[in-house]
Structure formats: C-alpha cells, structure tokens
Amino acid sequence: MSRSAVRCALLALVLALAGAPSLLAHCQIPCGIYGDEMRFDMMLEDVTTIEKSMNQINEIGGQEKPNWNQLVRWVQNKEEHAAKLTDVVTFYFMAQRIKPPADDADAAAKQKYVEQLTLLHRIMVHAMKAKQTTDLAEVKTLRELIAAFKASYLGEHGHHH
C-alpha cells in the first residue's frame, strides 16, 4: 500500500469514527484503494439497495396502517444510495478516469469519449429519477446503463487502458 493510500485509509477511518460516513462517499482523493472493478461492484450494489428500498416503500405504503418511521428510513436509504451512485459517476469516473482524447483528430477516441460521457450522464439522470420515484423500471435502466458503460470503459479485455 502506498503512503498516500495509507493516508487516505486513515482519513476515511477517522471520518467514520467521527460519525461522518456520508463524507466517505465524497472522498475525492484518488487514493487507489478501490480499483475500477470495485467501483462497478459498488455501483451495482447501490442499485440493488435502491431496488430493495423501492420494494419496501411500495409494500409498507400499501399497508392499511403503514409504519411511517420504517417508510421514512427506506426513503432515506434509497436517496442515500442514489447519491452514492452519482458520487462514483461524477467524482470518480468523470473527474478522475475519463479523459478527453489527447489527439483531437482521433475520431475513434473522440467517439468513445462522447459515448462514455453520455452513458455516465444517463446514469446520473436515472439515479436522480430513482431518488424521486419507486418505479422499478429505473432500476432496470440503471443496470443496463452501468453494464453498457462497463463494456465501453473496460472493453473486451476486461481492463482499462
């Protein structure tokens, strides 16, 4: 583990112990603890949690005497994971990983860049919609978009160039 990775891990631990877990999602230091593959796993886990939250909200909301506290907790949980998903898209992929083509004349590189930015933007939009609704179609769309972005980003070889 590099010195900066250790420093970032310690910072994360201090923040967690200080009771600020939400700040961890906003860690913009490219500490290299999580690789690209791990980010995709995290994104899909967030989508699964959003899906579970939507199901719980729909179930509790449909009851004769809903448990409002439980309902509120599931709504907060769904919103938190939609925000975490957006953070990975913006602070990790857009800010650190996706780079404009070095050569402006490289049409293929330019096309791939635009394709990836478009997919990331669509993931953000649908994460926002998932935050505002309990429509499970948003979950399906998010999974498809993440899969499409992963295929574009990692390519056939399964790793980033």
N, C-alpha and C positions, 0 to 999 in steps of 0.2 A: 504494500500500500504506500503510495507516495505521501510526502509530507502534507501537501495540500488536501489530499483525500482524508488523511487523519484529522486535519484541522476542521474540515467540513463535517466529518462524522462527529467530532467533539461538539461543534457548534449545534448540530442537529440534536445531540443528546441534551445539551444544556437547555435548548429551547423546549424540548419535550418535557424535561423535568420542571421547567418554569411554567408548565401548563399552557404552552402555546403551540399545540400540534398543528394548528392551521398554518403557522408560519413555515413549517417544514415543506408543505406543498409549494410554497413560494420561494424556496431556496433557489436563487438564480446563479449560485456559484457553480460553474461546471466542474463538479468535484470528481466525476468519473466513477462514483460508487455504483450507479446504475448504468448499465450499458443500454444500447438501443433495444435489444431483445426484451430486456426487463421493462423498458418503458411501454412496449406494446402489450406485455402481460398486464401491467398496471392499468393501462387504458381499458383493456377488455374486462378487468376486474371491476373497474369503476362502472362500466356499462352493465355488468351483471348485478351490481349493487343497486343501480338505478332501476333495473328491471324488477328486482325483488321489492324495492321500495314502492314502485308503482302498483305492483300486485297487492301489497299490504294496504296501501292507501285505498285502493278500489274495494278491497274486502272489508276493511274497517268502516269506510264511508258508506257501504251498502247495508251495514247492520242497523237493526231497529234502534239500539241505544249505543251509538259509537263511543269508543273510549277516545275522547278528544286529545288527551295527553299523548297517547300512543300515536294517534294520527299526526299530530304536530311533529313528533320525533321522526316519523318516517318521511314527512315532507322535508324536514331539515336534513335528514340523511341523504335524500335524493338530491337536494340542492348542493350539498357539500361535495358529493361525488361528481356532479355535473361541473362544478367549479374546478375540482382536481383534474378532470379530463381536459378542460380548457387550459389550465395551467401547463400541462405537459405539452399541449399543442403549441401554445404561444412561447413560454419561457424556455422550453427545451428544443422542440423541433424548429419553430420559426426563428427564434433568436439565436440559437447556437448551431443547429445542424444543417439546415437548408441554406445553401449559399448560392448567390447569383452566379451564372456561368462566367468563368474568367474571360473566355473569348466570346465577344458579342456576336461573332459570325458563326459560332457553333449552333446551328439550328436545332439539332437533336438535343443538346444540353439545355437550350433555351426552352424547348417544348417540355422536357422533363421537369424543369424548374417550375414552369407555369402549371403543369399538371399536378405537381406535389403541393404547390401553394393553394391551388383550387380545392384539392381534397382536404387539406388542413382547414381551410376556411369553411368548407361544408361541414366538417366535423364540429367546428366551433358553433356554427349556426344550429345544428341539430342538438348539440349539448345544451344550448340555451333553450331550445324548444322542449327538450326533455325536462328541463328545470321548471318549465311553466305548465306542463301537462302531465297526464298519466296515460297518454296514448302509447301503447306498446309498439306501435309502428315506428316510433322514434328510436327505440332500442334496436330494432331490426336494421333500420337505416344506418345507425351508428356502427353496428358490427360490420356491415357491408363496406362502409366508407373506410373504416380502420383497416380492414382486410385489403382494400384497393390501395390505400396509402402504403401499407407494409410491403405489398408486392412491388409497387413502384420504387419505394425507397431502398429496399433490400435487394431487389432484382432477383433473378433466377438463382443466384449463388447463395442467397441467404445471409449475405453480409453487406454492410455499407462500404462503398468505395471512397 
